[in-house]
């Protein structure tokens, strides 16, 4: 790295990098593999975004989300979404107090710092809509009264991509509120052997009980402020805008990325740069986060979906078409 000129280090990221490495080490000692998943989850938290974690059953989606929450010393709550769940089960409800002869609002489980919504696609649209306001505006409005959420506020949602029975597809407006869609893949052969070996030796449960918090709420808020202040060249902002415009005009795409997606790319790229010890964003950071930011936001045309084309492939094609600034 140059010691003078444009790339001189302006921000001391040593505390952030030490915390990230500690969280990675903690999670890596329990969750085998999934290094990219863990890094994207940490980046999403530093970028002040909500995260959608998708993968088939049994690939440690919920475990990873719980460990992330455990590594942060904040209030954690978990909501298991089911088809019969009502909005009041999520946000809370007004209860009559006979002593005061008034209704009092009882907070629901969404009032936390890190909220794990397990199997988010199992609840109907009526219940999913309970998350719309709180995810975007960090507040809940009930009976005309607004209740602000305590910072930091993060929703970690999991969903299963293959099961259709008893599930409801998330509306586009809901998906757009997640900064990243993180896909959890099957482990490799060696990773599978390591998982079996560790479980056979009964090490996992012992390690889970010894997970210690790495960051407090106040530290997360301070680190997020550092991340927001990272430097981004004007030509990189133009690069992101060109990607978004191309998603809206591409022949394979029915619905392209919104301005919220552009902001998510910049926020995510800043977080990735900070994790890698840089106080400036590079084109590689933007390319790295473009797929997890856009894969759940763009909607392919029906004919491309029938052909089995994946959003990731189309996003890669779009990025290849645009000249990368240097």
SVG drawing of the C-alpha trace seen along z (x, -y; Angstrom):
<svg xmlns="http://www.w3.org/2000/svg" viewBox="-60 -13 65 54">
<polyline fill="none" stroke="black" stroke-width="0.4" points="0.0,0.0 1.3,-3.5 2.2,-5.6 1.4,-8.9 -1.1,-10.3 -4.6,-9.1 -4.2,-5.7 -2.6,-6.9 -4.5,-5.3 -6.9,-7.8 -8.8,-5.6 -7.5,-3.4 -9.2,-0.1 -7.1,2.0 -9.9,2.4 -12.4,3.4 -10.0,5.9 -9.1,7.4 -12.9,7.9 -13.6,9.4 -10.7,11.9 -11.9,12.9 -15.5,13.5 -14.2,15.4 -12.0,17.6 -14.9,18.2 -17.3,19.2 -14.7,21.1 -14.0,23.3 -17.6,24.5 -18.9,24.1 -16.8,26.1 -16.2,24.2 -18.6,21.5 -15.9,18.9 -17.6,16.7 -20.9,17.0 -19.4,15.8 -17.6,12.9 -20.8,11.7 -22.7,11.9 -20.1,9.8 -20.0,7.3 -23.8,7.1 -23.8,6.2 -21.0,3.6 -23.0,2.1 -26.1,1.8 -28.1,4.2 -30.5,7.1 -29.4,10.5 -31.3,13.3 -29.6,16.7 -30.8,19.4 -29.8,23.0 -31.2,26.5 -32.0,28.1 -29.0,29.2 -26.3,26.8 -26.0,24.9 -28.0,21.7 -29.6,21.2 -26.5,22.3 -24.4,19.7 -26.9,17.0 -27.1,17.9 -23.3,17.9 -23.1,14.4 -25.6,13.2 -23.7,14.8 -20.5,13.1 -22.2,9.8 -23.1,8.8 -26.6,7.5 -30.2,8.5 -31.1,11.5 -34.5,12.8 -35.7,15.6 -39.0,15.9 -40.0,19.2 -42.3,18.3 -45.2,20.7 -48.3,20.5 -50.5,19.6 -48.3,16.9 -50.1,13.5 -48.5,10.0 -49.2,9.4 -47.1,12.5 -44.2,10.6 -44.5,6.9 -46.6,7.2 -50.1,6.2 -52.0,3.9 -53.2,5.6 -55.9,4.1 -54.5,3.4 -57.4,3.5 -55.4,1.7 -54.9,-1.4 -58.0,-0.8 -55.8,-1.5 -54.3,0.5 -50.6,1.2 -48.4,2.2 -46.6,5.5 -43.5,5.7 -43.2,8.6 -40.0,10.6 -39.0,8.2 -37.9,5.8 -34.3,6.9 -30.9,6.0 -30.4,9.1 -33.6,10.8 -33.4,14.3 -36.4,15.0 -36.2,18.7 -37.9,20.0 -39.2,16.6 -41.1,18.0 -43.3,20.1 -45.5,17.2 -48.2,15.7 -48.0,12.2 -50.0,10.7 -47.4,11.7 -44.4,10.9 -45.8,7.4 -45.3,6.9 -41.6,6.6 -41.9,4.0 -41.8,0.9 -39.4,2.1 -36.8,3.3 -36.8,0.1 -37.5,-2.6 -36.3,-0.9 -39.6,-1.6 -42.9,0.0 -46.3,-1.9 -49.1,-0.4 -52.4,-2.1 -51.0,-5.4 -47.9,-5.3 -44.4,-4.9 -41.8,-2.8 -38.2,-3.3 -35.9,-0.3 -32.7,-0.3 -29.5,-0.4 -28.1,1.8 -31.1,3.5 -30.4,6.5 -32.8,9.0 -31.2,12.4 -33.7,14.4 -33.3,18.0 -35.3,19.8 -35.3,23.1 -35.2,22.8 -36.4,26.3 -39.5,26.9 -42.7,25.7 -45.4,27.1 -46.5,24.7 -44.3,21.9 -45.1,18.4 -42.8,16.6 -41.4,13.4 -42.8,10.3 -40.3,8.2 -40.8,5.3 -39.7,7.5 -36.7,9.0 -35.5,5.5 -35.0,4.7 -32.3,7.3 -28.8,6.0 -27.5,9.5 -28.9,12.8 -26.3,15.3 -26.4,18.7 -25.2,21.6 -23.7,24.4 -23.1,28.0 -19.8,28.8 -16.9,30.3 -15.9,34.0 -13.1,33.0 -15.4,30.5 -18.0,33.3 -15.4,35.6 -14.4,32.9 -18.1,32.3 -18.5,36.1 -15.3,36.3 -16.1,33.4 -19.6,34.6 -18.3,38.1 -15.8,36.6 -18.7,34.5 -16.7,31.3 -19.4,29.0 -21.6,28.8 -18.6,28.0 -17.5,25.2 -20.9,23.7 -21.1,23.2 -17.8,21.3 -18.6,18.8 -17.8,15.4 -19.1,12.0 -16.6,10.0 -18.4,6.7 -20.9,4.6 -23.8,2.7 -21.9,-0.6 -18.9,0.8 -20.9,2.0 -22.5,-1.5 -19.0,-3.0 -17.5,-0.6 -20.4,-1.2 -19.7,-4.9 -16.1,-4.1 -17.3,-2.0 -19.7,-4.7 -16.8,-7.2 -14.6,-5.1 -13.5,-6.7 -15.2,-5.9 -14.0,-7.4 -16.6,-9.2 -15.8,-6.8 -16.7,-3.8 -20.1,-5.4 -20.6,-5.7 -19.6,-2.1 -22.3,-1.0 -24.9,-3.2 -24.0,-1.7 -24.5,1.8 -27.9,0.9 -29.1,-0.8 -27.9,2.3 -30.0,4.6 -33.1,2.5 -32.4,2.7 -31.0,6.3 -33.1,8.6 -33.1,11.4 -34.3,9.3 -38.0,8.4 -37.3,6.4 -33.9,4.7 -32.1,3.3 -33.6,0.2 -31.7,-2.8 -31.8,-1.0 -29.8,1.8 -27.2,-0.8 -26.9,-2.1 -26.6,1.5 -23.7,2.2 -21.8,-0.9 -22.5,-0.1 -21.5,3.6 -18.3,2.7 -17.2,0.3 -17.7,3.1 -15.7,5.6 -12.9,3.0 -12.8,2.4 -12.8,6.2 -9.7,6.4 -8.0,3.5 -8.5,0.8 -10.1,-2.6 -11.0,-2.9 -13.2,-0.9 -11.8,0.8 -13.6,2.1 -13.0,5.7 -15.0,4.9 -18.0,3.7 -17.8,6.8 -17.6,9.0 -20.8,7.7 -22.8,7.2 -24.1,10.8 -25.3,11.1 -26.9,7.7 -28.7,8.3 -29.5,12.0 -32.7,11.6 -33.6,8.2 -33.7,8.9 -36.5,10.9 -35.7,12.8 -38.1,13.0 -40.4,16.1 -38.6,17.7 -35.2,17.4 -36.5,18.9 -38.0,21.8 -34.5,22.3 -33.1,22.7 -30.9,19.5 -29.9,18.3 -29.8,14.6 -26.1,15.0 -25.2,15.9 -27.1,12.8 -25.4,10.5 -22.0,11.9 -22.7,11.2 -23.8,7.7 -20.7,6.9 -18.5,8.3 -20.1,6.0 -19.2,2.9 -15.7,1.5 -14.1,1.7 -12.7,-1.6 -9.0,-1.8"/>
</svg>
